[in-house]
Amino acid sequence: MTIITPDNNAELPYDEVIQKIVNYTYTFDAPSDAALLRAKAALLDSLGVAIESLKTSREAAALVGPLWPNAAASSAGAAGFHLPGTTHSLDLLKGAFDMGALIRYLDHNDAFAGAEWGHPSDNLGAILATADILSRRASVSVYRVLLAMIKAYEIQGVFQEHNAFNKVGLDHTLLVKIASTAVVSWLLGLTVDQALSAVSHAWADGHPLRLFRQSPNAGPRKGWAAGDACMRAVHLASLARAGQPGIRTALTDPRWGFYHTLYKDQEFILPRPFGCWVMENIVFKVTTAEGHALTAVEAALSLTQQLQARGLSATDIQAIRCRTQKPAMVIINKRGPLHNPADRDHCLRYMVAVVLLKGAQIETADYQNGSPWATDARVEALRGVISMEEDPQFTRDYHDSAVRSCTNALEVTMADGTTLDARVDFPFGHMRREETIALVREKAVENLRLGLCEDRVGEIIKTVTGEGFEEMEVSKFVDLFRG
């Protein structure tokens, strides 16, 4: 006869990881000047790419606005979230989803690499929607948004350094949900115990599978998954605010916890104390390309110049060898037909082929179904002669926190036997490139012009770069972006 031992129902303390996240969120208040400078650039960049998504992608534009198609545009009244680029005033959940989806949809927002690749500006959907709505009821400064961004970036990025959720089939936006839940709890003024409850529920929440980023299922969900995470975060914080108790061993419960059921009985590795290091080291995506291909696109641009100097063209290419990092081999290495924009911007071969044929930078429009490149036989021909292989040193440097490169090297063999090569270690937008902040501002101006008049764009840039920006009311800042 088997004797079943009864469960121990004693109340245990919250898991240490949950406590670390909340303690950091509620106590950190001394960001570096470098982190604040980059947070301002990230805020401007994120709003710019949101306008870009809204104005260049019908798919993205169709996702935003009041939930019901025939509902009034101001579903939440004047006190709702004023979604940038539109006249919508939305409730918190829909506002967080829409803002997060617009920032992420075109894969053009900032990025952070590690064992897990992710996009910390995804969190701004939850942060800005919450702060804007609060600001229409009581004073909330832009500085508070910047500080919330720094905290969310740090939580997400520190987890990404050594914890590969992709290896267990989970999507990295689960970290957006965790980080956003913590900082939204702080923004809403929840008690520490309420915040612990909210974050514990975020870990226990259903987590998205990664399959919508990978062949053969890559599709537009990878663009709105961040919005979904933002929406879940504000919802969970709201539930904790209403008094819902937490799940104290959401990670460590030996039978039902996250570690055992979803993470193959591993525990998280947190390589550094939370501070502001991630914001200081964020990579801005000045180029419209999946992060692991940013340097491949730059290398292809260099090759176009070499071809032109020799009177050669991309149609004379016989073979292209690409040496890259392991993450690129896993994420953007695919053969066969490409079915949609999301499929194309996750294909290194497509990006390189378009740049070589175009002789110029790849742009958002070049991924769309209506783009001539999407059906150009020459693109498919070039894709067919591109080989990809991992360079172990590139992978080591990619994971080394003291280097943080994202190298791609291209070697082209021409029909006459001529060989050309180009290698780029750090892309435009990397902390090691001195021109990064200026390029981010130029990118933002170009994107904002897609949806706002020239005078308004000028006012926004003057505001962000001028004195008193940090003390500005969030609602007044957001209203500068009204469509």
N, C-alpha and C positions, 0 to 999 in steps of 0.2 A: 504494500500500500504506500502510495506516494503522499508525503506530507508537504503541503504547499505552505511556504512561509508567508505570513501576511505582510502586506506592504507597510513600510514605515511612513506614516502620515504626518510626521512632525514637520513644522514649518522651518524651512531652511533659509539661509541668507541668499540674496541674489547672487547669481554666478559672477565671478570676479570680472570677467570681460564686460558684462553688462554694467557693473559698477564703475569700471574704468571709463567707459564711454560717457556715462552720465556725469561722473565727477569732473571729467575734463570739460564737458560742455558747459557745466554750471560754474566752473572756477577760472577757466582760462580767459584772461582779459588784457594780455600784453603782446599783441602781434608786432612783428618787426616792421620797420619801414618798407623793406623789400616786399613783405607779404601784403601790406596794404596797397602798395603801388600795383602789384600784380592782381590783387582783388579788384581794384578799380578797372584795370584793363579787362579782366575776365567778365565783369558786369557789363561793360560796354560791348565787348565781343559777343556775349551771349544774347543780348537784346538785338544786336545786329543780325545774328544768324536766325533769330526768331522771325524777324521781319523778312529775311531772305526766304525762309521756308514758306511763310505765308504768301509771299508774292510770286514765288517761282514754282511751287509745287501744288497742283490742284488736289492731290491726295492729302497733303497736310492741311490745306485750307478747309477741306471738307470735314475735318475732324473737330474743328474748334467752334465755339459758340454755345448757346444754350442747348441743353440736352435734347429737347424735342424740336423737330424741324420747324414747326409753326409757332414756337414760343416767341415772345417778345425779345428783342435784342438785349434789353436790360433786365435779365432774369433775376438779378439780385439787387436791383435798384442802384442808386448812386453810391451806396456804401459797399458794394461788391468789389471784386477785383477788376480793375480796368485793364483788360488784356491788351498789351502793346500791339499797335498796328491795326486795331479794330475799334469799334464803338461799343463792344460788349462790356457789360458789367456783370460779373459771374459770381456764383457762390464759391466757397472755398475749395470744395472738392473738384468741381469742373475747372475752376481757374488754375488749380495746381496741375491738373492733367494737361490742360491746353498749353500752359507755359512750358512745362517740361517736354511735351511732345514737339512744340515748335523749335525749342532750342536744339533738340537732338535729331530732328527728322532727317536732315540732309548730311549728317555725319560731318559737320563742319565746326563743332564746338571743341573746346580744349580737351586735352587728354593726359592721362598719367599711366605709365607702364610699370609692370612688375611681373610677378608670377601670374597676376591677373591684370588684363588691360581694362581701363574704364575711363569714364568721362565725368569728372567731379562737378562740372557746371550743370549736369543733369539735376542736381539738387536745387538749383535756383528756382525751378518751377514751384516747389513747396515753399521755399524761403520767401520769394518775392510776393507770391499770392497772399501768404499769411501776413507779411509785414505791411503790404498795401492796405488790406482790409483793416488791420489794427490801426494803421495810421489815419484812417478816415473816422476813427472813434476817439483816439488819443494820440499823443505825440510819439512818433517813432522816427528816429533819424536814419539816414543812409548809412552812417557808421555802424549801426546795429546790423544792418543787412550785410555789410562788408565783413563784420566779425562773425556773423552766422555762416557766411560763405567759407571763411578761413577754417572754421571748426568742421564744417561738413566735408570740405576738401581733405582735411587732415584725417578724419575718421575713415573715410573711404580709401584714401591713398595709403595709409599705414597698413590697413588690412590687405590691400592689393600687393604690397611688396613681396610677401612670402606665402600667401594663401591663394591657391589656384582653384577657385570654384568651378572653372571650366573643366577641370579634370574629373569632377563628379557630376558633370552634366548640368550644372546650375548657371544661370545667367548673372553676369556681374551687376545688373541693376538691383539685385537683392541688397547690395551695399548702399545704393542710393536710398532705398527704403529705410535701412538702419540709420544712416547718417542724418537723413531728413527728419526721421521721427525724433531723434535726439534734439536737433536744433530747433525744430518747430515747437517741441515741448518747452524749450527754453524761451523762445519768442512769445509763446502764449502765456508765460508766467506760471506754468505748472510747478507744483512742489517737486522736490527731488524724488520723493517716493512715487509721485504720479509719473514722473519721467522714467523712473526705473520700470514701472509697470508698462508704459508705452513701448519702451525699447525691448522689453522681454516679449511682448506680443509681436513686435516686428520680427524677432528671430523665430517665433513659433508660427508665423504666418505662412501661408502657402507661397512657395518660391518658384519663379518662372524657370522653365527648362531652357537650355541654351540653343535648342535645335533651330529656332527661327533666325539664327545668325549664320548657320552652317549649311553647306550644300548637302542635300538638294532642296532644303526648305528655307533658304535665305529669302526674306521678304520684308515688307514694310513694317511688320511688328517691331523689328529692331529699331525703328524710328520712334515708335510711340511707347515702347516698353518703359522708358524713363518717365514719361508722363504718368503711366500706370503706377510706378513706384512712388512718385510724388503724391498722387492721390491717396494711395494706401497709407502713406506716412501721416498725412494730415488727419485722415480718418482715425487711425490708431491713437494719435495724440488726443484727438477729441474724445474718444472713448475713455481714455485714462483720465482726462479732465472731468468726465462725468462720474468718476468714481470706480471704474472697473479695476479690480485687483490684478496684480501681475502674475506671471508664471515664473517663479523664482529660479527654477533650474531648467529653463528653456533650452539651454545648451548642453548641460552635463547630465541630465537625467539618464541613468544607464540603460533604460529600455526605450524611452520615448523621446529623448532629447535630440537636438539638432546634430550633435557630434555622432551619435550612434545611428540614427535613421537616415541621415543625408550626407554625412561627411566621412564615412568609412572609419569611424572610431578614431579619427584624428582630432587634435586640438589645435586651435589657432596659434600662429606664431606672430607676435607683435614685436617687430625688431627695434622699435624706438618708442620713447614716451611721446604722447600726443603733444604737439606744439603748433608750429606753423610752417614746418619744413615742406609739406606737400605744395602749398600755395607758392612758396618760394621757388619750387622746381617744376611747376606745371609747364606743359608744352602746349602752345597755342597752335591751332591748325590753320595757319595762314593759307595753305593750299587745300582745295577740296579733294581730299583723298583719305582713305582709311589710314589710320596712324602708322601702321607698319610699312606702308608703301610711300610715306611722305618723301623719304630719301630716294626711293626708286624713281619717283616722278622727277625729282630734282636731277638725278643722274641722267634720266632720259632727256631732260632739257639740255643738259651739257652735251649729250651725244648729238642732238639735233644741230647744235652749233658747229660741232666737229664735221658732221655730214655736209652742212652748207658750205663750210670753208673748203671742202674738197670737191665740191660740185656733185655730191652724191645725194641720194634720196632714200627714204625709208623703204621704198619698193625694191631697192638693191640689196636689202639685208637678207642673208642666207640663214643666220642663226643668232640667237641671243642667249647668253648664259647669265643667269641672275644668282648671285650668292647673297644670302639673306639670313635673318635670325630665325630661330625655331618657331616663335609665335606666328610669323608670316607664313611659314610652311603649313601651319595648322589652320589658320583663319582665312587667308586670302589666296590659297593655292587651289585652283579649280580648273577643270577642263569641261568641255561641253557647252551647250547653249546657255545664255544668260537671259533670264526671263523678265527682269524688272530693274528699275534703278538701284534698288537695294542689293540686288545680285551683282550688278556691274561695279558698284563702289566697294564691293568686297572681293574683287578679282584683280590681283596685281598685274596679270598679263594684259587685261583690258586697259588698265590705266597707262601702262608703259606703251602699249601699241598706239593708243590715241595720241599721246604726247609726241611720239616719233612721227606719226603721219601728219598731225596738225602743225607740228613745229612750234608749238606754244603750250602754255600751261593748260592743264585739264580744268574744266569749270563745271559748276553744278549742272548746267544745261546739257553737258556732254554725256551724262548718265541717263537722261530721261528717255522714255520710250520713243518720243518723237525726234530725238536727235539723229542726224544722218549717220553718226558713228555707230549707233546701236545696230544698224543693219548694213554697215559697210563691209563688203567682202574682204577688203584689205586688212581691216582690223582682225577679222577671223584668221586670215592668212598669217599675220604676225603673231597672234596668240599661239598659233600652231608651231612656231619655230622657237618659242621661248621655253627654256628649261629653268627650273628652280631647284636649288639645293641649299641645305643649311651649311653655314660656315660656323663651326663651333666657337671660334673666337668672337664672332659677332654676337652669338648668343650669350657668352660670358659677359661681354661688355654691356649688353642690354640689361642684364640682371644686376650688374655691379653698381651699387648706389653711389659710388664715387665717380663713375663714368656716365651711366645712363644714356648711352648712345642707342641709335636705332638704324644701324648701318645697312645699306644695300649697295652692291657693286654690280654693274652691268658690263658685260664684254660682248661686243657686236662683231660678228664675222660677215664681211660683205661678199657678194658673189665673186669678186675678183681676188678674194683671199685676204684683202685688207682687214686688219682688226683694229677696233677702237674700244676704249674703255673709259668708264667714269665711276667714281665711288663717292658717296656722301655719307658721313657719319652722323651729323647733327642737322636736322631739318630747320628750315625757316620756322620761327616760333619757339625754338629751344632756348633755354636759359643761356646757353653758351654763344648764341648769336646776338651780337650787340644791337642789331637793327630790329629786334623782336617787337618791342613796345611800339615803335613807330609804324611797323608793318601791321600790327594789330589795329592800330587807330585808323590806318588807311583802309583796311578791310572793313572795319565797322562803318566808316563814312560811306563806302561804296554800297554796303548792304542797306544802311538806313535810307539812302536815296531811293531805293526801290519802292519805299512805301510812304516816305515823308518828304515834304517840300524842303528846298534848299535852306531857307531861313530857319526852319525847325532843326534841321541837322546841325547847322552852325550853332544854334542855341544849345543843343545837347552837348556838343564837343566843348563849347566854352564852359558849360556848367560842370562837366566831369573833370576838366583840367584846371578849373579855377578855384579861388579861395572859397571856403565855406561849404564845399560840396558835402563833406562828411556830416555837417550839422543840418543839412537840408531835410525837410520832411519827405518821407518815402512817397507819399501820395502825390506831392507836387512834382517829384522826379518822374514817377510813372506816368503822370498826365502829359508829360512832354512827348510821349510816344503814342498818344491817342491818334487813331486813324481818321 
